[in-house]
Amino acid sequence: MEQDIDSRDIISLPDTLPVLPLRDMVVFPYMIIPLFVGRDFSIKAIDEALSKDRVIVTLTQKKADINEPEEDDLYHTGTACLILRMLKMPDGRVKVLVQGLKKVKVKNFTQFRPFIEAEVEEKVDVPPLSEHEEMETEALMRAVKDQLQQLSAYNKNIPNDIVVIANNIEEPDKFTDIIASNLQLKTHVAQELLEIPLVIERLKRLNEILDKELQLLALQTKIQNQAKEEISKTQKEYFLREQMKAIKKELGEGDISDEIEELKEKIKKAKMPKEAQKEAEKQLSRLAKMHPDSAEANVIRTYLDWLIAMPWNKYSKEKINIKEVEKILNEDHYDIKEAKTRILEYLSVKKLKKDMKGPILCFVGPPGVGKTSLAKSIARAINRKLVRISLGGVRDEAEIRGHRRTYVGALPGRIIQGLKQAGVKNPVFVLDEIDKLSRDFSGDPASALLEALDPEQNSEFEDHYLGVPFDLSEVFFITTANTTETIPPPLLDRMEVIRLSGYTTEEKMKIAKKYIIPKQIKEHGLDKFDVKFTDGAIRKIIENYTREAGVRNLEKTIAKVLRKIARQIAEGSKETSFQITSNNLTKYLGVAPFSIDEKLDKDYVGIATGLAWTPVGGSVLFIEVSKVKGSGKLLLTGSLGDVMKESAQAALTFARSRYQDLGLDEDFYEKYDLHIHVPEGATPKDGPSAGITIATAIISCLTEIPVKHDIAMTGEITLTGRVLPIGGLKEKTLAALRAGINEIIVPYDNKKDAEEVQNQIKSKKLKYHFVKTMEEVLNKALIRPIK
């Protein structure tokens, strides 16, 4: 029999109510739950409640196994519930559907038979929350909501609609009770939560419970994952391979023997030399006897794959048409005639003698002069594939010659990897930044390159990984470097050095107009617009916005201008024509970082202008000398190297040896200390070519005759005053011209170099003074002769 009862709001509770003891369960307010009642006194309590207000108090037993609880066996805090529905079961039990109404506390029990009855009072929360407590309550509620979301993500047994309901409840008391009633809490924990009087404390306890549950679930998940991973990868692979074997057997397909036959066929097609083929067949024989899943079998498979993939007998079909090659080199690069001439000579001999053992070319020059791009042009001109590897920072010999196969994860060196990548035996192979190789305990990579870059030996180059010779004699090796100083002499001896000097302003202007600007306009998507740079703008960019020997920064600066134009167009500018002039250049690039004129503003005593060579081009050097009373000490500052310090000593000794000609007292050096300083003290400086500049500055200081500010000089000095030749004359000349200096004193032995530089630079203002002795230098450099 089922009895339906209309529910209604209970505003106030009677003082005395029947009690329904519960085993292993706590009922919370707002909770609707079915209860199965079998004990006689409990059924009578339900009947009593139904005969009156339908309200009954649920109290939880402290121990579930007690059948007839007494006062001490029950918790005294419970919930007054409304009986919504009752159904009598065939076995005599009663099923009731109850809804929690209010939290109550038993003041005292009035009877225990025929049913339990108690006098109760409502448990009311203490006074309203303060503003701070309200904020803390809100924060706690949000934290609980987040925890519920995480619990449902762990597939915890939480009804999905509870998460939705929780997000829509604003009353803290109701929120806490509804969440607690839907959690599978242990009886004593649920009872503890029910008994806490303050809602903010209940929220804190609920937060702790949920946090602990999340930690337990995370740990449980971790343990499960670890348990799954106990089956190792090898075991999995073994089972899978066994299954594959069974499947193949059922399908009538082959096993390892098929793989061996396939590899044997590939080895034949690779057309290896006898020694390599013998090694390949030996390793194939070993593989046939091994278990296919063993680690050693995988190593042998990888090795055989490398041997088969190497281009033992594959070539690019080379086309050497000297006039066509010259045309392509001129299309791609302006000037650098010496390099182009040497390349054309090499290719001419190569065309006449097919089996020529060619030299290794080494392009040396400042950054941005076109060393790497020249190598790319060569490959394009002769129809060969290009391989480029950068050696900057390589310090392990195995990077060049490979690792032995006994190492885990062994691989061939970069040269063999590059040839496999090219797929041919005769590519143009560019070894970039060969001057930046380093060495450590792993070996010396520069020494490892000796065999590869020696035309007499590289026909039998042996990589440690391959273990068999590979012929590199048909590879066209080209190396690049900024300087030869850091290249070991034995390695440098195997290469033919071709120097690429820096460009003059006029050369840079032609390069910009012919190559850089058209290329950058296309790359920035501006080829459909009318974008023009005037000669004045290009010159200003070269002289005021870049300071370099090459054109790399020039290209970056032009690209910066074009990006500004591209942005204007992208933002909706209706202009289709853009002209960049020297007047509007600051609009695109801002204030120029460099000034053209770097020379001294007037003639000074004790300051001479010298010229220096650096890996990134030439530079102007001002050498200052000052005398102070002392005892003949020589003080040198400005980060000077040993060779430059020795030049200063030689210059001073020369001055002392000519004291009569200079009109000085014999013991002048005992009365004064000389301080020689080269500005920009943080920049290291070295080399002998500042000798005549230091001597001129010292003699100017001692005689108090100023040095001409518009003349620069370079040359090494001997103790007897002879002027010896120097190197890097073009770079030094360009540095002088950039600084606005047109007269240069150079050693007489550099006359041929100077003529060549004048032909290249073609500047009418440039004037060289050729000198053999220090006396000639002083006559040209000082504003008046020494009496």
C-alpha positions in Angstrom: 0.0 0.0 0.0 1.3 3.5 -0.9 0.2 6.6 0.8 0.7 10.0 -0.9 0.9 13.1 1.3 0.7 16.7 0.2 3.9 18.5 1.2 3.7 22.0 2.6 6.1 24.5 4.2 6.7 23.9 7.9 7.2 27.4 9.4 7.6 26.2 13.1 8.1 22.8 14.7 6.3 21.3 17.6 8.3 21.0 20.8 8.0 17.2 20.9 8.5 15.0 17.8 8.8 11.3 17.1 12.4 10.1 16.4 13.6 7.8 13.6 17.1 6.3 14.4 19.2 5.7 11.3 22.1 3.3 10.7 25.1 4.5 8.6 23.3 7.6 7.3 23.0 11.3 8.1 20.1 13.3 6.7 20.8 17.0 5.9 18.2 19.8 5.5 16.9 20.2 1.9 17.8 16.5 1.3 15.1 14.3 -0.3 15.9 10.6 0.3 14.0 7.3 0.5 14.4 5.3 3.8 13.6 1.7 4.4 12.3 1.2 7.9 12.0 -2.3 9.5 12.2 -2.0 13.2 8.9 -2.0 15.0 9.5 1.2 17.1 10.6 3.1 14.0 7.4 2.1 12.1 5.4 3.3 15.1 7.3 6.6 15.1 6.4 7.1 11.4 2.7 6.3 12.1 2.7 8.8 14.9 4.2 11.5 12.7 1.7 10.8 9.9 -1.2 11.1 12.4 -0.1 14.6 13.3 2.1 17.1 11.3 4.0 14.5 9.2 7.3 15.7 10.8 9.8 13.3 12.2 13.3 13.8 13.6 16.1 11.6 12.1 19.0 10.9 14.4 22.0 8.8 13.5 23.2 5.9 15.6 26.8 6.0 16.8 27.1 2.3 16.2 25.1 0.7 13.4 24.9 -2.8 14.9 22.7 -1.7 17.9 19.1 -2.8 17.3 17.4 -1.0 20.2 19.3 2.3 20.8 19.2 4.2 24.0 20.0 7.9 24.7 23.8 7.4 24.6 23.7 5.4 21.4 22.3 8.3 19.4 23.8 11.6 18.2 21.8 14.5 19.7 21.9 16.7 16.6 19.7 15.6 13.7 17.3 16.9 11.1 13.6 17.5 11.3 12.1 15.9 8.2 8.8 16.0 6.4 7.4 12.7 5.3 6.4 13.1 1.6 5.3 9.6 0.8 4.9 6.2 2.5 4.8 2.7 1.0 4.2 -0.5 3.0 6.3 -3.4 1.6 5.0 -7.1 1.4 7.8 -8.2 3.9 6.4 -5.8 6.6 8.9 -3.1 6.1 8.0 0.5 5.3 9.5 2.7 2.6 9.2 6.4 3.2 10.3 9.4 1.2 11.5 12.2 3.4 12.6 15.8 2.9 15.0 17.4 5.4 13.6 20.7 6.8 15.6 22.1 9.6 18.5 21.2 11.8 17.5 20.4 15.4 19.1 19.5 18.6 17.5 17.1 21.3 17.0 18.8 24.6 15.9 15.5 26.2 14.2 12.2 25.3 10.6 11.9 26.6 10.1 8.2 25.9 11.7 5.2 24.1 8.7 2.8 23.9 6.5 2.1 22.0 8.5 4.6 19.9 11.2 7.1 20.6 10.1 10.6 21.2 12.2 13.7 22.1 11.9 17.3 23.0 13.8 19.3 20.4 14.9 22.9 19.6 15.9 24.4 16.3 19.6 25.0 15.7 19.9 28.6 14.5 23.1 30.1 13.1 24.7 32.9 15.1 24.4 36.6 14.3 24.7 38.0 10.7 28.2 37.8 9.1 30.4 40.9 9.0 31.6 42.3 5.6 34.9 40.5 5.9 33.2 37.2 6.8 30.8 37.6 3.8 33.8 38.0 1.5 35.5 34.9 3.1 32.2 33.0 2.7 32.0 33.9 -1.0 35.6 32.8 -1.5 35.0 29.5 0.2 31.9 28.8 -1.9 33.8 29.5 -5.1 36.6 27.2 -3.9 34.0 24.4 -3.2 32.5 24.9 -6.7 35.9 24.6 -8.3 36.6 21.4 -6.3 33.3 19.9 -7.4 34.2 20.6 -11.1 37.5 18.8 -10.6 35.8 15.9 -8.8 33.5 15.4 -11.8 36.5 15.5 -14.1 37.9 12.5 -12.2 34.7 10.7 -13.0 33.8 10.7 -9.3 30.3 9.5 -8.6 28.7 13.0 -8.3 25.5 13.8 -10.1 26.1 16.2 -12.9 23.1 18.4 -12.0 24.6 19.0 -8.5 27.5 21.0 -10.1 24.9 23.1 -12.0 22.7 23.5 -8.9 25.7 24.5 -6.8 26.5 27.3 -9.2 23.0 28.7 -8.8 22.7 28.7 -5.0 23.6 31.9 -3.2 22.7 31.2 0.4 25.7 29.7 2.2 23.7 27.6 4.6 21.6 26.0 1.9 24.7 25.6 -0.3 26.6 23.7 2.4 23.8 21.4 3.2 22.9 20.5 -0.4 26.6 19.8 -1.3 27.2 17.7 1.9 24.1 15.7 1.2 25.3 14.7 -2.2 28.8 13.6 -1.2 29.5 10.0 -0.2 30.8 11.0 3.2 31.6 8.6 6.1 28.9 8.7 8.8 31.1 10.4 11.5 32.3 13.0 9.0 28.8 13.8 7.8 27.6 14.0 11.4 30.5 16.3 12.3 29.6 18.6 9.4 26.0 18.7 10.5 26.9 19.6 14.1 29.1 22.6 13.2 27.1 25.7 14.2 28.7 28.5 12.1 28.1 28.3 8.3 31.6 29.8 7.6 33.2 27.0 9.7 31.0 24.4 7.9 32.3 25.8 4.5 35.9 25.5 5.7 35.4 21.9 6.8 33.7 21.1 3.5 36.6 22.6 1.6 39.0 20.5 3.6 37.0 17.3 2.9 36.9 18.0 -0.8 40.6 18.9 -1.0 41.5 15.6 0.7 39.2 13.7 -1.7 40.9 15.4 -4.7 44.4 14.4 -3.3 43.3 10.8 -2.8 41.9 10.6 -6.3 45.0 12.1 -7.8 47.2 9.6 -5.9 44.9 6.8 -7.0 45.2 7.9 -10.7 49.0 8.0 -10.4 49.1 4.5 -8.8 46.9 3.2 -11.6 49.1 4.7 -14.3 52.2 3.4 -12.7 50.7 -0.1 -12.6 49.9 0.1 -16.3 53.4 1.1 -17.1 54.9 -1.9 -15.4 54.5 -3.8 -18.6 57.7 -2.5 -20.4 57.9 -1.3 -23.9 60.0 -4.3 -24.8 57.3 -6.7 -23.6 54.7 -4.8 -25.5 56.8 -4.9 -28.7 57.5 -8.6 -28.2 53.8 -9.4 -27.9 52.9 -7.2 -30.9 55.7 -8.8 -33.0 54.5 -12.3 -32.1 51.0 -11.3 -33.1 52.4 -9.9 -36.4 54.2 -13.1 -37.0 51.1 -15.1 -36.4 49.1 -12.8 -38.7 51.7 -13.0 -41.5 51.8 -16.8 -41.1 48.1 -17.0 -41.5 48.2 -14.7 -44.6 51.1 -16.7 -46.1 53.5 -13.7 -45.9 57.3 -13.9 -45.3 59.3 -13.3 -42.2 62.9 -12.0 -41.5 64.2 -13.8 -44.6 62.2 -11.4 -46.8 63.8 -8.5 -45.1 67.3 -10.0 -45.7 66.5 -10.5 -49.4 65.2 -7.0 -49.7 68.4 -5.6 -48.1 70.6 -7.8 -50.3 68.9 -6.4 -53.4 69.4 -2.8 -52.2 73.1 -3.5 -51.6 73.5 -4.7 -55.1 71.7 -1.6 -56.6 73.8 0.8 -54.5 77.0 -0.1 -56.5 79.3 0.3 -53.6 83.1 -0.1 -53.8 84.4 -3.6 -53.1 85.4 -2.7 -49.5 82.1 -1.2 -48.6 80.1 -4.0 -50.3 82.2 -6.6 -48.4 81.4 -4.9 -45.1 77.7 -4.6 -46.0 77.4 -8.3 -46.8 79.2 -9.2 -43.6 76.8 -7.2 -41.5 73.8 -8.6 -43.5 75.0 -12.1 -42.7 75.2 -11.2 -39.0 71.7 -9.8 -39.1 70.3 -13.0 -40.7 71.5 -15.0 -37.7 70.1 -12.6 -35.0 66.7 -12.4 -33.4 64.9 -9.6 -35.4 63.8 -7.8 -32.2 67.2 -7.6 -30.5 68.9 -4.2 -29.9 72.0 -5.3 -32.0 69.8 -6.1 -34.9 68.3 -2.6 -35.0 71.9 -1.1 -34.9 72.9 -3.2 -37.9 69.7 -2.3 -39.8 70.4 1.4 -39.2 74.1 1.0 -40.4 73.0 -0.9 -43.5 70.5 1.8 -44.3 73.3 4.4 -44.1 75.5 2.4 -46.4 72.7 1.9 -48.9 71.7 5.5 -48.9 75.2 6.9 -49.5 75.7 8.3 -53.1 78.5 5.9 -53.9 78.0 6.2 -57.7 75.5 9.1 -58.2 76.6 12.4 -59.7 75.0 15.7 -60.7 75.3 16.3 -64.4 77.8 19.1 -64.4 77.7 21.8 -67.0 80.8 24.0 -67.2 80.3 26.9 -69.7 82.9 29.4 -68.6 81.1 32.4 -70.2 77.8 31.3 -68.7 79.4 30.9 -65.3 80.9 34.3 -65.5 77.6 35.8 -66.5 75.8 34.2 -63.4 78.6 35.3 -61.0 78.3 38.8 -62.3 74.5 38.7 -62.0 74.6 37.6 -58.4 77.6 39.6 -57.2 79.1 43.0 -57.8 82.9 43.5 -58.1 85.0 40.9 -56.1 87.0 40.4 -59.3 89.8 38.4 -57.7 87.5 35.8 -56.3 85.6 35.5 -59.6 88.8 35.2 -61.6 90.2 32.4 -59.4 86.9 30.5 -59.6 86.8 30.8 -63.4 90.4 29.6 -63.6 89.7 26.6 -61.4 86.6 25.7 -63.5 88.5 26.1 -66.8 91.1 23.6 -65.7 88.4 21.3 -64.4 86.7 21.4 -67.8 90.0 20.4 -69.6 91.0 17.8 -67.1 88.1 15.8 -65.7 90.0 13.9 -63.0 91.7 17.1 -61.7 92.3 17.1 -57.9 91.2 20.7 -57.3 92.3 22.9 -54.4 90.1 23.8 -51.5 89.0 27.4 -51.8 88.7 29.5 -48.7 86.9 32.8 -48.9 88.2 35.2 -46.3 86.6 38.6 -45.6 84.5 40.7 -43.3 80.8 39.8 -42.6 78.3 40.7 -45.3 80.7 40.8 -48.3 79.0 37.8 -50.0 81.2 34.8 -49.1 78.4 32.2 -48.6 76.2 33.6 -51.4 79.2 33.4 -53.8 79.4 29.7 -53.0 75.7 29.3 -53.8 76.2 31.1 -57.1 79.0 28.7 -58.0 76.7 25.7 -57.4 74.0 27.3 -59.5 76.4 28.2 -62.3 77.9 24.7 -62.7 74.6 22.8 -62.0 75.8 21.1 -58.9 73.8 20.5 -55.7 74.7 22.7 -52.7 75.4 21.4 -49.2 76.1 23.9 -46.4 77.1 23.2 -42.8 78.1 25.8 -40.2 81.2 24.9 -38.2 80.8 27.8 -35.7 81.1 26.5 -32.2 81.8 22.9 -33.2 84.2 21.5 -30.6 83.8 17.7 -30.9 85.9 15.7 -33.4 83.0 13.3 -33.7 80.9 16.1 -35.3 83.2 15.9 -38.3 84.3 12.2 -38.4 81.2 10.6 -36.7 80.8 8.3 -33.7 81.9 4.7 -33.6 79.0 2.3 -33.8 79.7 0.9 -30.3 78.1 4.1 -28.9 74.4 4.3 -28.3 72.7 6.6 -30.8 75.9 6.8 -33.0 75.7 8.7 -36.2 78.1 9.6 -39.1 79.8 13.0 -39.1 78.5 16.2 -40.7 80.4 15.6 -44.0 78.8 12.2 -44.6 75.4 13.4 -43.4 75.7 16.3 -45.9 76.5 14.0 -48.8 73.6 11.7 -48.0 71.3 14.8 -47.9 72.7 16.0 -51.3 72.2 12.5 -52.8 75.2 13.0 -55.1 78.9 12.4 -54.9 80.0 15.8 -56.4 78.1 18.6 -54.6 79.5 22.1 -53.8 80.1 21.6 -50.1 80.3 24.9 -48.1 82.0 24.7 -44.7 80.9 28.0 -43.2 82.8 29.8 -40.4 85.8 27.5 -40.4 87.7 30.1 -38.3 85.3 29.6 -35.4 86.0 25.9 -34.7 86.9 25.3 -31.1 88.4 22.4 -29.2 88.0 20.7 -25.8 88.4 17.3 -24.2 86.2 15.8 -27.0 89.0 16.3 -29.5 90.1 18.8 -32.1 87.6 19.1 -35.0 90.1 21.2 -37.0 92.5 18.3 -37.1 89.7 16.0 -38.1 89.2 18.2 -41.2 92.8 17.8 -42.3 92.1 14.6 -44.2 88.8 15.8 -45.7 90.3 19.0 -47.0 93.5 17.5 -48.5 93.1 16.7 -52.2 95.9 14.1 -51.9 94.1 12.1 -49.1 90.4 12.7 -49.3 89.8 10.0 -51.9 89.9 7.6 -49.0 88.2 9.6 -46.3 87.0 7.2 -43.5 84.1 8.2 -41.3 84.2 6.5 -37.9 80.6 5.4 -38.2 80.8 4.0 -41.7 84.1 2.3 -41.1 84.8 2.1 -44.8 86.5 4.7 -47.1 84.4 7.2 -49.0 85.8 9.2 -52.0 85.6 13.0 -51.4 87.9 13.9 -54.2 85.0 15.0 -56.5 83.4 17.2 -53.9 84.0 20.9 -54.6 84.8 22.1 -51.1 84.5 25.9 -50.3 85.2 27.2 -46.8 84.5 30.7 -45.4 86.1 32.7 -42.7 86.3 36.2 -41.3 90.0 35.9 -40.5 92.8 33.4 -41.0 94.4 34.1 -37.6 92.3 31.5 -35.7 92.6 28.8 -38.4 95.4 26.3 -37.5 98.4 26.5 -39.9 98.2 22.9 -41.1 94.6 23.3 -42.0 95.2 26.7 -43.6 98.0 25.2 -45.7 95.6 22.9 -47.4 93.4 25.7 -48.6 93.8 28.4 -51.2 92.9 31.7 -49.6 90.9 34.2 -51.6 90.3 37.5 -49.8 87.1 39.5 -50.3 87.6 43.1 -49.2 85.1 45.5 -47.9 83.1 47.7 -50.3 83.5 51.4 -51.0 80.5 53.7 -50.7 80.2 53.8 -54.5 80.3 50.0 -54.7 77.7 49.7 -52.0 75.4 52.2 -53.8 75.6 50.0 -57.0 75.0 46.8 -55.0 72.0 48.4 -53.3 70.4 49.6 -56.6 71.1 46.5 -58.6 70.6 43.7 -56.1 69.4 44.7 -52.6 66.5 47.1 -53.3 64.8 45.0 -56.1 65.1 41.9 -53.9 63.7 43.5 -50.8 60.8 45.2 -52.6 59.8 41.8 -53.9 60.2 40.1 -50.5 58.1 42.7 -48.8 55.2 42.4 -51.4 55.7 45.9 -52.7 56.5 45.0 -56.3 53.1 46.3 -57.4 53.8 49.7 -55.9 56.0 52.5 -57.1 58.8 52.5 -54.5 62.0 54.4 -55.3 65.1 55.3 -53.3 67.1 58.4 -54.5 70.9 58.2 -54.7 71.0 60.7 -51.8 68.9 58.4 -49.6 71.0 55.4 -50.4 74.2 57.3 -49.7 72.9 58.6 -46.4 71.9 55.1 -45.3 75.4 53.8 -46.2 77.3 56.6 -44.5 75.0 57.6 -41.6 73.0 54.5 -40.7 75.4 51.7 -41.3 79.1 51.3 -40.4 80.4 48.0 -41.9 82.7 46.5 -44.5 80.0 44.4 -46.1 76.3 45.1 -47.0 74.4 43.0 -44.5 73.3 45.9 -42.3 72.6 48.0 -45.4 70.1 45.3 -46.5 68.5 45.2 -43.0 68.2 49.0 -43.0 66.6 49.1 -46.4 64.2 46.3 -45.2 63.3 48.4 -42.2 62.3 51.3 -44.5 60.2 49.0 -46.6 58.4 47.5 -43.6 57.3 51.0 -42.6 55.9 51.5 -46.1 54.2 48.1 -46.0 52.5 49.1 -42.7 51.3 52.3 -44.2 49.6 50.4 -47.0 48.2 47.7 -44.7 46.6 50.4 -42.5 44.7 51.7 -45.5 46.9 54.4 -47.1 45.7 55.2 -50.6 49.2 56.2 -51.8 50.7 54.0 -54.5 53.9 55.9 -55.0 56.7 56.2 -52.4 59.9 58.1 -52.9 62.6 57.8 -50.2 64.9 60.8 -50.2 67.7 62.1 -47.9 65.3 64.6 -46.5 62.5 62.2 -45.5 64.7 59.3 -44.4 64.5 60.2 -40.8 60.8 59.7 -41.0 61.5 56.0 -41.6 64.7 55.4 -39.7 64.9 58.1 -37.0 68.0 60.0 -36.1 71.2 58.7 -37.8 73.5 56.9 -35.3 76.8 57.8 -37.2 78.3 61.0 -38.5 80.3 61.0 -41.7 83.2 63.1 -40.4 85.2 61.3 -37.8 88.6 63.0 -38.3 90.0 65.4 -35.8 88.7 68.9 -35.9 92.1 70.6 -35.8 95.8 69.9 -35.5 96.9 68.6 -32.1 100.3 68.1 -30.4 100.8 64.5 -29.5 97.8 63.1 -31.4 98.3 61.2 -34.7 95.7 59.4 -36.8 96.4 55.8 -37.6 94.6 53.1 -39.6 93.8 49.6 -38.3 92.5 46.4 -39.8 89.8 44.3 -38.1 87.9 41.2 -39.2 84.9 43.4 -39.9 86.8 46.0 -42.0 89.1 48.9 -41.4 88.9 51.5 -38.7 90.5 54.9 -37.8 92.7 54.9 -34.7 93.8 58.0 -32.8 97.0 57.6 -30.8 97.6 60.1 -28.0 100.9 60.7 -26.2 101.4 63.0 -23.2 104.5 63.8 -21.3 104.7 64.5 -17.6 107.6 65.1 -15.3 109.0 61.8 -14.1 111.9 59.4 -14.4 111.6 58.0 -17.9 108.7 55.5 -17.5 106.6 54.4 -20.5 102.9 53.9 -19.7 100.7 52.1 -22.2 96.9 52.0 -22.0 93.9 51.2 -24.2 93.8 47.3 -24.3 96.9 47.0 -26.4 98.3 43.6 -27.4 101.9 42.5 -27.0 102.9 43.3 -30.6 101.5 46.8 -30.3 103.3 47.4 -27.0 106.6 46.3 -28.7 105.9 48.8 -31.5 105.6 51.5 -28.9 108.9 50.5 -27.4 110.6 50.5 -30.8 109.1 54.0 -31.6 110.4 55.4 -28.3 113.9 53.9 -28.9 113.9 55.5 -32.4 113.1 58.9 -30.9 115.8 58.5 -28.3 118.4 57.5 -30.9 117.6 60.7 -32.9 117.5 63.1 -30.1 120.0 65.5 -31.8 118.0 65.6 -35.0 114.8 66.3 -33.0 116.4 69.1 -31.1 116.0 67.3 -27.7 118.3 67.1 -24.7 120.3 63.9 -24.5 118.8 63.0 -21.2 115.2 64.1 -22.0 113.8 60.6 -21.4 115.1 60.7 -17.8 113.1 63.9 -17.0 109.7 62.8 -18.3 107.3 59.9 -18.2 105.5 59.2 -21.5 101.9 58.0 -21.5 100.6 56.5 -24.7 96.9 55.9 -24.9 94.6 54.6 -27.7 91.0 55.7 -27.1 88.1 53.2 -26.9 90.0 51.5 -24.2 87.6 48.6 -24.0 88.3 47.4 -27.5 91.4 45.1 -27.8 94.0 46.3 -30.4 97.1 44.6 -31.7 99.5 44.5 -34.6 102.7 46.2 -35.8 101.2 48.6 -38.4 100.6 51.4 -35.8 104.4 51.8 -35.4 104.9 54.9 -37.5 101.7 56.4 -36.0 103.0 55.9 -32.4 106.4 57.3 -33.3 104.9 60.4 -35.0 102.7 61.0 -31.9 105.7 60.6 -29.5 107.9 63.0 -31.6 105.1 65.5 -31.9 104.6 65.4 -28.1 108.4 65.8 -27.4 108.9 68.6 -30.0 105.5 70.2 -29.4 104.9 70.4 -33.1 101.3 69.5 -34.0 100.4 66.6 -36.3 98.2 67.3 -39.4 94.7 66.3 -38.5 93.7 65.5 -42.1 96.3 62.9 -42.8 96.3 59.2 -41.7 99.2 56.7 -41.7 100.0 53.0 -41.4 103.3 51.2 -41.3 105.6 49.2 -39.2 108.8 50.9 -37.8 112.2 49.5 -37.1 114.7 50.7 -34.5 116.7 52.4 -37.2 113.6 54.2 -38.6 112.9 52.1 -41.7 109.2 51.7 -42.6 108.1 48.2 -43.3 105.0 47.1 -45.4 101.6 46.2 -43.9 98.5 44.3 -45.0 94.8 45.1 -45.4 95.5 48.4 -47.3 92.1 48.5 -49.0 90.2 48.1 -45.7 92.3 50.8 -44.1 91.9 53.1 -47.1 88.1 52.7 -47.0 88.2 53.5 -43.3 90.1 56.7 -44.0 87.7 57.8 -46.7 84.7 57.1 -44.5 86.3 59.5 -41.9 86.8 62.2 -44.5 90.6 61.7 -44.7 91.9 61.7 -48.3 95.7 61.7 -47.7 97.4 58.5 -46.4 101.0 57.7 -45.6 101.9 54.1 -46.5 105.1 52.1 -46.8 106.9 52.4 -50.1 106.7 48.6 -50.5 102.9 48.8 -50.6 103.0 50.9 -53.8 101.7 48.0 -56.0 98.9 47.3 -53.5 98.0 51.1 -53.4 97.8 51.2 -57.2 95.4 48.3 -57.2 93.3 49.9 -54.5 93.2 53.2 -56.4 91.9 51.3 -59.5 89.2 49.6 -57.4 88.1 52.7 -55.5 88.5 55.2 -58.3 88.4 58.2 -56.0 89.9 61.4 -57.4 90.4 62.8 -54.0 92.5 59.9 -52.6 96.2 60.6 -52.4 98.9 58.2 -51.2 102.3 59.3 -49.8 104.9 56.5 -50.1 107.7 56.5 -47.5 110.7 54.4 -46.8 112.0 56.1 -43.6 110.6 57.7 -40.5 112.1 61.1 -41.5 109.8 61.1 -44.6 106.8 60.3 -42.4 107.6 63.3 -40.1 108.0 65.6 -43.1 104.6 64.7 -44.4 102.8 64.4 -41.0 104.0 67.4 -39.0 102.7 70.9 -39.8 106.3 72.2 -40.0 109.8 70.7 -40.3 111.8 69.9 -37.2 114.7 72.4 -36.8 
